[in-house]
Amino acid sequence: MKNSLDEYRSDFDISQQELANYVEVTRQTINAIERDRYDPSVELVFKLAAFFECSVGDLFHPDVGLKKTISEVE
């Protein structure tokens, strides 16, 4: 899932390890999320949004290309 995690982390001037410690995951997990190689659990998404004091929608962006209208499906 597309996200702005690296931008938020940069704005807060914290390392992947510091963020990982706060949300109780590994640094590798944070790296994989930032590189769009891992979709985090709902619980982790909310922990990240809480840390950055933003909405889930501000932090994570669903793939727009996957959305289809009803008429396209029919």
N, C-alpha and C positions, 0 to 999 in steps of 0.2 A: 504494500500500500504506500502510495506516495506520501511524503511527510516533510515537515520543516524542522525536524528535530535538530539537525546540525546547525541551522540558522539560530534557533532559540538557544542552543547550548553555547554558541559563539557569542551571542548577545549577552548571556549571563556570565561569560568568561569562565566556564568550568570545563574540566576535562571529561572525557568519556568515563574514566574511572570514577571520578567524583559523582557523576550522575548515576552511574551503575550502583555505587555504594548506597546512594540515597533511595533508589527504587528497588534495591535488593536483587539485582541481577548481575551478570558478569559484564565486563567491559566488552567482551566479544559480542554479547547480545545487543548492546547499544550500537556497536559498529555495524552489525548486520541490519538493524532497523534503519540506521542512517543510509545504508547502501541499498535499501529496498530489497534485501535478501531474506528478510524474516518479518512475518506479520505478528506483532505482539498480541498477547491476550488482552481481553477487555479490561481486566484488572490492571495490567501494566499500562495500558493506554490512559486510564484514569489517574494512575500514580504520576505519570509523566505530565499530564495536563495540570494536575494539582501542583506539582513542583514549579512549573513555569507560570502558574496562575493565569492560564488561558483556557479556552474551550477546546474540547476534543477536535472539533471541526477546524479550529485555527491551526492545530498541530498536525492533524492527519487529513489527507485529501483522497477520497475514493477515486479510482481510475475512471475518469469521465468517459473514456472510450468504450467502457463496458456497458454503459447505459444504453438501452434501446427503448424506443417508444412502443406502445402496444401495437400500432399499425405495422411497425417493422417486424414484429414477431409473428403476426398473423400473416 
